[in-house]
Amino acid sequence: MVISDVIYGEFKVDQVVEELIVSNPVQRLKGIHQNGASYLLNENWNVTRFDHSVGVMLLVKNLVVQ
């Protein structure tokens, strides 16, 4: 699976990470906004907990590789 992120670009993830990402508990994070209702004031703030979690995973993966 290849994940595309606005900040970190594209990354290939391992099978175990793919299974985690497609699991129901992680997919549920797509419906929870990172900054609450602030996305109603500015559409650019439409970041979900899912986006944040995947971004953090990519950041950590990037740090570990270095």
N, C-alpha and C positions, 0 to 999 in steps of 0.2 A: 504494500500500500504506500502511495506517495501522498504526503500531506503538504498542502500549500498554505503558507502563512504570510500575512501582509508584511510583517517585520523581518522574519527569518528566512523567507523564501521557501523552496521546496526541499523536503527531506523524505527519504525512504525509511520506513519504520519496520521493526522486526514483527514477526507473526504474533508474538505474545502481546506486544503493544497494540497491534491492530485489533486483536480480540478484545482487549480492554476498551479501546476507543469505540468499538461498535456495540459494546454491552449496554443494556438498558439504563443502568444507573448513570453512566457517563453521557449517554445520549440525552438524558433528562436535563443535563446542564445547559443544553441549547435553548431551553425555555426560561432560563433564569438570567436576568441582566446583571452584569458586573456592578454597575453603579445605580441600581434601583431604577427609578422612573425618570432619571435625567435624560434618557434617550428620547423622551417626549419633548424636551426642550430643544435638543439638537440631534439631528439624525446621525451625525458623525460619531456620537457617543454610544452607538448601538453595538456594544461589545457584550458577549455573553460569558457566563462562567466556563462554558465549553471552550470558547476562543481563548480565554485566559489560561485555562488548564493545558491546552495543547501548546500554546506559546511558551509556557513555563517548561513543559516537557522538552520542547525543541531547544530552549535555552540551556537547560541542564545537559542535554545530549551534546550540544555544541561545546560546552565547557569540559565535559568528560573526554571528548575526542582530542581536545588540545592537551 
